[in-house]
Amino acid sequence: MTILNEFSLEDLQTCHLSLIWKWRNQEHIRSMMYNSNFISWSEHIQWYEAYQLQSKSIVKIFTFKGKPLGMVSINQINDNDRSCYWGFYIGEKDSPKGLGIFMGYLGLDFIFDVLKLQVVYGEVITFNEKSRLFHQKLGFSLEKHIEKSLTERNEVVNIFLMAITKDEWAKRKEPLQQKMKGIEI
């Protein structure tokens, strides 16, 4: 059994709601989101109820040995051009370093192999250098640089639009598996 088998992506359930609310309101996560304001419980429940009505969004809980550690969000699923956008984070502060690569791997594998999509886009606020480098490690390339007006932040921010195709993922997948074998958790 490889270390990768210790990780999984599980469907979002109501039992995860309080944990995700806690994660979403941590400063190190909120500060990198489009809306960096504190999320009230009622706003969180509204988000969940809206998610349940969506057919173009999927939320997965990233686990290690059954313990929830983070979240992968797949949204704006476009059946015509077989694309989506994604977001993710490790929510548990005490998680071992290096888990993100496993979460990214499982997320992309799910998107390309299960959902059968062709392109994944990620939007990265330019000051989130860690996320930009993470995307590049997974095989994403910079598509374009955009300015986005965020009313929640009352500012205009610069965004890197990054993308990876199914073909590029196929090239990156095996080398990432080899790299993950050397990571000690």
Secondary structure, 3 states (H helix, E strand, C coil): CCHHHHEEEEECCHHHHHHHHHHHCCHHHHCCCCCCCCCCHHHHHHHHHHHHHCCCCEEEEEEECCEEEEEEEEEEEECCCCEEEEEEEECCCCCCCCHHHHHHHHHHHHHHHHCCCCEEEEEEECCCHHHHHHHHHHCCEEEEEEEEEECCCCEEEEEEEEEEEHHHHHHHHHHHHHHHHCCCC
